[in-house]
Amino acid sequence: MQLSAFRALVRKDLVLYFSNRRALVMSILAPIVIAAFFGAIFGSGMDKPTRIPIALADRDGSALSKAVTAAVKADAAFEVKDGDEAAAVALAREGKVRAAVVLPAGFGEQARQALIGGGAKPVVAVHYDPSQAPALTLVRGLLSQHVMKALGDSLAGAGASGDLDAGAHGVIGGAGGAIATSGGGAGDAARPPSFSLPFTTEAVESTARTDRPYNGYAHSFAGMGVQFILFMGIEVGVGVLLARRLGLWKRLRAAPLSRGLLLGSHIASGAITALVLLAIIYAAAIAIFHVRIDGSVAGFVGIAIAFALLTASFGLLIAAIGKTPEATRGLAIFATLVMVMLGGAWVPSFVFPPWLQTASLVVPTRWAVDGLDAMTWRGLGFDAAIAPIAVLLAFSALFASIAIWRFDWEEPRG
């Protein structure tokens, strides 16, 4: 008898779980989608490597700097944007490129003299996005390769045409002789000469403030703030469905109040809650982790308000789509996880494959995270907040309209 009861109880639990088809689908679909997402980012090395977007400003205009510029543009590792120094640095600061390389005036002649005559080395400034710092080493290495190749071609051409002076011929000839004799016995005193790069690089963080380093907590708080406030939006939606189940909405409908007014009040209360939570999260970030709003304060407030409205309207949307609180919760968690991971909250969007970077622009969380980054550590002005605010408000209006249109005031039967 005990065994029969045990079997019956197990069977009951299994039937209840697998009869909830929406929850079952979410349990299977969520890990598949998330695994596919991370696989697309960190997966097969057979995929075509992502080209690194950089900006290159040539202030020299010499034959050598033009050769270096042409070589960098031809390099399959780079996607190069031209422009003057100010435009290149602005692109790096806005996060549109990973680095901005500035070849200084006099670069060609100084690099040539530094290589053959030991003159002063020119300084190449590399303004880099500190949130994408791993790219700096690669940019420096490939830049060095292209400069040395261009210098070698330049000196070889000059030597063939007789343009090198006697001192330069002596340096190159002496170096060649030393290298040639270094292959002798162990007792030979000759040693190959020691060469160094004929230029130096100066890495400059492209942030609003040069008096303090990049604070990685700023991006972390943007991403995690967006994620967990969206989870609060789930509770807003589930709360609406629970109120309907208890019959509260029927009583409210008995009053002379329109559908839009009733649901709009719910959006307003949810938005206020989201805004308060976001304010507390950033207050902790500022007080404890030294996050600063280095950009437009008005832009930061505008993005926060727009995101709060998005959160509340998203909560109402999932309530309108979901049939029951139980089914809605699973659907909402899945939708939130997809939006958060595509928005760059877990993994910065710059590591996405190019096609995914473009596709993620249709996800509102991408605009929220990028907008909060722009107003904090990037230190951009209000003009950089206009697009994120507009996109977030447009999604809020869309979600609210669908929710009001689709919301069922009666508890579904069966």
C-alpha positions as CSV (number, residue, x, y, z in Angstrom):
1,M,0.0,0.0,0.0
2,Q,2.8,2.4,0.9
3,L,4.5,1.7,-2.5
4,S,1.2,2.3,-4.4
5,A,0.7,5.6,-2.6
6,F,4.2,6.7,-3.3
7,R,3.7,5.9,-7.0
8,A,0.4,7.8,-7.1
9,L,2.0,10.9,-5.5
10,V,4.9,10.8,-8.0
11,R,2.5,10.4,-10.9
12,K,0.4,13.3,-9.7
13,D,3.5,15.6,-9.5
14,L,4.6,14.6,-13.0
15,V,1.2,15.1,-14.5
16,L,0.8,18.5,-12.9
17,Y,4.2,19.6,-14.2
18,F,4.0,18.3,-17.7
19,S,0.3,19.4,-18.2
20,N,1.5,23.1,-17.9
21,R,2.7,23.2,-21.5
22,R,3.8,26.9,-21.4
23,A,6.0,26.3,-18.4
24,L,7.4,23.2,-19.9
25,V,8.2,25.0,-23.2
26,M,10.0,27.8,-21.3
27,S,12.0,25.3,-19.3
28,I,13.3,23.7,-22.5
29,L,13.5,26.7,-24.7
30,A,15.3,29.1,-22.2
31,P,18.5,27.0,-21.8
32,I,18.7,26.3,-25.5
33,V,18.4,30.0,-26.5
34,I,20.9,31.1,-23.8
35,A,23.4,28.4,-24.7
36,A,23.1,29.3,-28.4
37,F,23.7,33.0,-27.5
38,F,27.0,32.3,-25.7
39,G,28.0,29.7,-28.3
40,A,27.6,32.4,-31.0
41,I,29.9,34.7,-29.0
42,F,32.6,32.3,-27.7
43,G,32.0,29.4,-30.0
44,S,33.6,27.9,-33.1
45,G,36.9,29.3,-34.3
46,M,35.8,28.5,-37.8
47,D,33.7,31.6,-38.0
48,K,35.1,34.6,-39.8
49,P,37.1,36.7,-37.3
50,T,35.5,40.0,-36.3
51,R,37.2,43.1,-37.7
52,I,38.2,45.6,-35.1
53,P,36.7,49.0,-35.7
54,I,39.3,51.8,-35.3
55,A,39.7,55.4,-36.4
56,L,43.0,56.7,-38.0
57,A,44.0,60.3,-38.2
58,D,47.1,61.2,-40.2
59,R,48.4,64.6,-39.1
60,D,51.7,64.1,-41.0
61,G,50.7,63.5,-44.6
62,S,54.2,62.2,-45.5
63,A,54.9,59.3,-47.8
64,L,55.6,57.0,-44.8
65,S,52.4,57.9,-42.9
66,K,50.4,57.4,-46.1
67,A,52.0,54.0,-46.6
68,V,51.2,53.1,-43.0
69,T,47.6,54.3,-43.4
70,A,47.1,52.3,-46.6
71,A,48.6,49.2,-44.9
72,V,46.3,49.5,-41.9
73,K,43.3,49.9,-44.2
74,A,44.3,46.8,-46.1
75,D,44.7,44.7,-43.0
76,A,41.8,42.2,-42.6
77,A,41.9,42.7,-38.8
78,F,40.8,46.3,-39.0
79,E,37.7,48.2,-40.1
80,V,39.1,51.7,-40.5
81,K,37.3,55.1,-40.3
82,D,39.0,58.1,-41.6
83,G,38.8,61.6,-40.1
84,D,40.8,64.3,-38.4
85,E,42.1,63.9,-34.9
86,A,39.1,65.4,-33.1
87,A,36.6,63.2,-35.0
88,A,38.7,60.1,-34.4
89,V,39.0,60.7,-30.7
90,A,35.2,61.4,-30.5
91,L,34.5,58.1,-32.1
92,A,36.5,56.3,-29.5
93,R,34.9,58.2,-26.7
94,E,31.4,57.4,-27.9
95,G,32.3,53.7,-28.2
96,K,31.8,53.6,-31.9
97,V,35.4,52.4,-32.4
98,R,37.7,50.5,-30.1
99,A,40.7,52.8,-30.6
100,A,41.7,56.0,-32.4
101,V,45.3,56.1,-33.7
102,V,46.8,59.6,-34.4
103,L,50.0,59.8,-36.4
104,P,51.6,63.1,-35.3
105,A,53.0,65.8,-37.6
106,G,56.6,64.9,-38.6
107,F,56.0,61.2,-38.0
108,G,57.6,60.0,-41.2
109,E,60.9,61.9,-40.9
110,Q,61.3,61.4,-37.2
111,A,60.6,57.6,-37.4
112,R,63.1,57.3,-40.3
113,Q,65.8,59.2,-38.4
114,A,65.1,57.3,-35.2
115,L,65.6,54.0,-37.0
116,I,68.8,54.9,-38.9
117,G,70.3,57.7,-36.8
118,G,69.1,57.3,-33.3
119,G,67.0,60.5,-33.3
120,A,64.1,61.3,-31.1
121,K,61.2,58.9,-31.5
122,P,57.8,60.3,-32.6
123,V,54.9,59.6,-30.2
124,V,51.8,58.0,-31.7
125,A,48.7,58.6,-29.5
126,V,46.3,55.6,-29.3
127,H,43.0,56.8,-27.7
128,Y,41.2,53.7,-26.7
129,D,37.8,52.8,-25.2
130,P,38.6,51.6,-21.7
131,S,35.6,49.2,-21.7
132,Q,37.3,47.4,-24.6
133,A,40.9,47.6,-23.4
134,P,41.9,44.1,-24.6
135,A,41.9,45.5,-28.2
136,L,44.7,47.9,-27.3
137,T,47.4,45.3,-27.3
138,L,46.3,44.0,-30.7
139,V,46.1,47.5,-32.2
140,R,49.6,48.4,-30.9
141,G,51.1,45.2,-32.2
142,L,49.6,45.4,-35.7
143,L,50.5,49.1,-35.9
144,S,54.1,48.3,-35.1
145,Q,54.1,45.7,-37.8
146,H,52.8,48.0,-40.5
147,V,55.1,50.9,-39.5
148,M,58.2,48.7,-39.6
149,K,57.1,47.2,-43.0
150,A,56.6,50.7,-44.4
151,L,59.9,51.9,-43.0
152,G,61.7,48.9,-44.5
153,D,60.2,49.5,-47.9
154,S,61.0,53.2,-47.7
155,L,64.7,52.6,-46.8
156,A,65.1,49.9,-49.4
157,G,63.7,52.2,-52.0
158,A,65.9,55.1,-50.9
159,G,69.0,52.9,-50.9
160,A,68.3,51.6,-54.4
161,S,67.9,55.2,-55.7
162,G,70.9,56.5,-53.8
163,D,69.0,58.8,-51.6
164,L,70.5,57.6,-48.3
165,D,73.3,59.6,-47.0
166,A,76.7,58.1,-46.1
167,G,75.8,57.9,-42.4
168,A,72.6,56.0,-43.1
169,H,74.5,53.6,-45.4
170,G,77.0,53.1,-42.6
171,V,74.4,52.3,-40.0
172,I,72.6,49.8,-42.2
173,G,75.8,48.3,-43.6
174,G,77.4,48.0,-40.2
175,A,74.3,46.4,-38.8
176,G,74.2,43.9,-41.8
177,G,77.9,43.1,-41.2
178,A,77.4,42.6,-37.5
179,I,74.5,40.2,-38.1
180,A,76.5,38.4,-40.8
181,T,79.6,37.8,-38.6
182,S,77.4,36.9,-35.6
183,G,76.9,33.5,-37.2
184,G,80.6,32.5,-36.6
185,G,82.1,30.6,-33.7
186,A,81.4,31.1,-30.0
187,G,84.5,33.1,-29.6
188,D,83.4,35.9,-32.0
189,A,83.0,39.2,-30.3
190,A,80.5,40.5,-32.8
191,R,76.9,40.5,-31.7
192,P,73.8,41.5,-33.6
193,P,72.8,45.1,-32.9
194,S,69.9,45.8,-30.7
195,F,67.0,47.5,-32.5
196,S,63.9,49.1,-31.0
197,L,60.8,50.5,-32.5
198,P,61.4,53.9,-34.1
199,F,58.3,55.3,-32.4
200,T,56.5,55.1,-29.1
201,T,52.8,54.8,-28.4
202,E,50.9,56.7,-25.8
203,A,47.7,55.0,-24.6
204,V,45.0,57.4,-23.7
205,E,41.7,56.4,-22.1
206,S,38.8,58.0,-24.0
207,T,36.7,59.0,-21.1
208,A,35.2,62.3,-19.8
209,R,37.7,62.7,-17.0
210,T,41.4,62.4,-17.5
211,D,42.1,62.8,-13.8
212,R,40.7,59.4,-12.8
213,P,40.8,55.9,-14.5
214,Y,37.9,54.1,-16.1
215,N,35.5,52.7,-13.5
216,G,34.2,49.3,-14.6
217,Y,31.5,49.4,-12.0
218,A,29.7,52.0,-14.0
219,H,28.9,49.5,-16.8
220,S,28.2,46.7,-14.3
221,F,25.6,48.8,-12.5
222,A,24.0,49.8,-15.7
223,G,23.6,46.2,-16.9
224,M,22.5,44.7,-13.5
225,G,20.2,47.7,-12.8
226,V,18.4,47.1,-16.0
227,Q,18.1,43.4,-15.4
228,F,16.7,43.4,-11.9
229,I,14.4,46.3,-12.5
230,L,12.9,44.4,-15.4
231,F,12.5,41.5,-13.1
232,M,10.5,43.9,-10.9
233,G,8.4,44.6,-14.0
234,I,7.5,40.9,-14.1
235,E,6.1,41.2,-10.6
236,V,4.0,44.1,-11.8
237,G,2.5,42.0,-14.5
238,V,1.9,39.0,-12.2
239,G,0.3,41.3,-9.6
240,V,-2.2,42.5,-12.3
241,L,-3.2,38.9,-13.0
242,L,-3.5,38.0,-9.3
243,A,-5.8,41.1,-8.8
244,R,-7.9,39.9,-11.7
245,R,-8.1,36.4,-10.2
246,L,-9.4,37.9,-6.9
247,G,-12.0,39.8,-8.8
248,L,-10.6,43.3,-8.0
249,W,-10.7,44.4,-11.6
250,K,-14.4,43.6,-11.9
251,R,-15.1,45.9,-8.9
252,L,-12.9,48.6,-10.4
253,R,-14.7,48.3,-13.8
254,A,-18.0,48.9,-12.0
255,A,-16.8,52.5,-11.3
256,P,-17.1,55.1,-14.1
257,L,-13.4,54.6,-15.1
258,S,-12.1,53.8,-18.6
259,R,-9.9,50.9,-19.4
260,G,-7.1,53.2,-20.3
261,L,-7.3,55.1,-17.0
262,L,-7.2,51.9,-15.0
263,L,-4.3,50.3,-16.8
264,G,-2.5,53.7,-17.2
265,S,-2.6,54.1,-13.4
266,H,-0.9,50.7,-13.1
267,I,1.8,51.8,-15.5
268,A,2.4,55.0,-13.6
269,S,2.7,53.2,-10.2
270,G,5.1,50.6,-11.8
271,A,7.2,53.4,-13.4
272,I,7.5,55.3,-10.1
273,T,8.6,52.1,-8.3
274,A,11.2,51.3,-11.1
275,L,12.5,54.9,-10.9
276,V,12.9,54.8,-7.1
277,L,14.7,51.4,-7.4
278,L,17.1,52.7,-10.1
279,A,17.8,55.8,-8.0
280,I,18.7,53.7,-4.9
281,I,20.9,51.4,-7.0
282,Y,22.8,54.3,-8.5
283,A,23.0,56.0,-5.1
284,A,24.8,52.9,-3.8
285,A,27.0,52.9,-6.9
286,I,28.0,56.5,-6.3
287,A,28.5,56.2,-2.6
288,I,30.3,52.9,-2.4
289,F,31.8,52.2,-5.8
290,H,32.6,55.8,-6.8
291,V,30.5,55.7,-10.0
292,R,30.0,59.2,-11.3
293,I,27.6,60.8,-13.8
294,D,30.3,62.5,-15.8
295,G,27.9,63.3,-18.7
296,S,24.6,65.1,-18.8
297,V,22.6,64.8,-15.5
298,A,19.5,65.8,-17.4
299,G,20.2,63.1,-20.0
300,F,20.7,60.5,-17.2
301,V,17.4,61.5,-15.6
302,G,15.7,61.3,-19.0
303,I,17.0,57.8,-19.7
304,A,16.0,56.7,-16.2
305,I,12.4,57.9,-16.6
306,A,12.1,56.4,-20.1
307,F,13.4,53.1,-18.8
308,A,11.1,53.1,-15.8
309,L,8.1,53.6,-18.2
310,L,9.4,50.8,-20.4
311,T,9.6,48.5,-17.3
312,A,6.0,49.2,-16.3
313,S,4.6,48.9,-19.8
314,F,6.5,45.7,-20.3
315,G,5.0,44.3,-17.1
316,L,1.5,45.2,-18.3
317,L,2.3,43.6,-21.7
318,I,3.2,40.3,-20.2
319,A,0.1,40.4,-18.1
320,A,-2.0,41.0,-21.2
321,I,-0.3,38.1,-23.1
322,G,-0.2,35.6,-20.2
323,K,-3.3,33.6,-19.4
324,T,-2.4,32.8,-15.8
325,P,0.1,34.1,-13.2
326,E,2.0,30.8,-13.3
327,A,2.3,30.7,-17.1
328,T,3.1,34.4,-17.3
329,R,5.9,34.2,-14.9
330,G,7.8,31.7,-17.0
331,L,7.2,33.6,-20.2
332,A,8.2,36.8,-18.6
333,I,11.5,35.5,-17.2
334,F,12.4,34.0,-20.6
335,A,11.6,37.3,-22.4
336,T,13.6,39.3,-19.8
337,L,16.6,37.1,-20.0
338,V,16.6,37.4,-23.8
339,M,16.4,41.2,-23.7
340,V,19.0,41.5,-21.0
341,M,21.6,39.3,-22.7
342,L,21.0,41.0,-26.1
343,G,21.2,44.4,-24.3
344,G,24.8,43.8,-23.3
345,A,24.1,43.5,-19.5
346,W,25.8,40.2,-19.2
347,V,28.5,40.5,-21.9
348,P,29.4,43.9,-23.4
349,S,27.8,44.2,-26.8
350,F,31.2,44.9,-28.5
351,V,32.1,41.2,-28.2
352,F,29.0,40.1,-30.1
353,P,29.4,38.9,-33.7
354,P,28.8,41.8,-36.2
355,W,25.4,40.5,-37.2
356,L,24.3,40.2,-33.6
357,Q,25.5,43.7,-32.8
358,T,23.2,45.0,-35.5
359,A,20.3,42.8,-34.5
360,S,20.5,43.9,-30.8
361,L,19.7,47.5,-31.8
362,V,16.0,46.4,-32.0
363,V,16.1,45.4,-28.3
364,P,15.2,48.3,-25.9
365,T,17.6,47.1,-23.2
366,R,20.6,47.7,-25.5
367,W,19.6,51.4,-25.7
368,A,19.0,51.6,-22.0
369,V,22.5,50.1,-21.1
370,D,24.3,52.1,-23.7
371,G,22.5,55.3,-22.7
372,L,23.4,54.9,-19.0
373,D,27.0,54.2,-20.0
374,A,27.0,57.4,-22.1
375,M,25.8,59.5,-19.3
376,T,28.1,58.0,-16.6
377,W,31.7,57.0,-17.5
378,R,31.6,58.1,-21.2
379,G,30.7,61.6,-20.1
380,L,28.7,62.5,-23.2
381,G,26.3,65.4,-23.5
382,F,22.5,65.5,-23.6
383,D,22.5,65.0,-27.4
384,A,23.8,61.4,-26.8
385,A,20.7,60.8,-24.6
386,I,18.1,61.8,-27.2
387,A,18.2,58.6,-29.2
388,P,18.0,56.2,-26.2
389,I,15.2,58.2,-24.7
390,A,13.2,58.3,-27.9
391,V,13.7,54.5,-28.5
392,L,12.7,53.6,-24.9
393,L,9.6,55.9,-25.0
394,A,8.6,54.4,-28.4
395,F,8.8,50.8,-27.0
396,S,6.9,51.9,-23.9
397,A,4.1,53.3,-26.1
398,L,4.0,50.2,-28.2
399,F,4.0,47.8,-25.2
400,A,1.3,49.9,-23.4
401,S,-0.9,50.1,-26.5
402,I,-0.8,46.3,-27.1
403,A,-1.4,45.7,-23.4
404,I,-4.5,47.9,-23.3
405,W,-5.8,46.4,-26.5
406,R,-5.2,42.8,-25.5
407,F,-5.9,42.8,-21.8
408,D,-8.7,40.4,-20.8
409,W,-10.7,41.6,-17.8
410,E,-12.2,38.2,-17.1
411,E,-10.2,35.3,-15.6
412,P,-9.8,32.6,-18.3
413,R,-11.9,29.5,-17.8
414,G,-10.2,26.1,-17.7
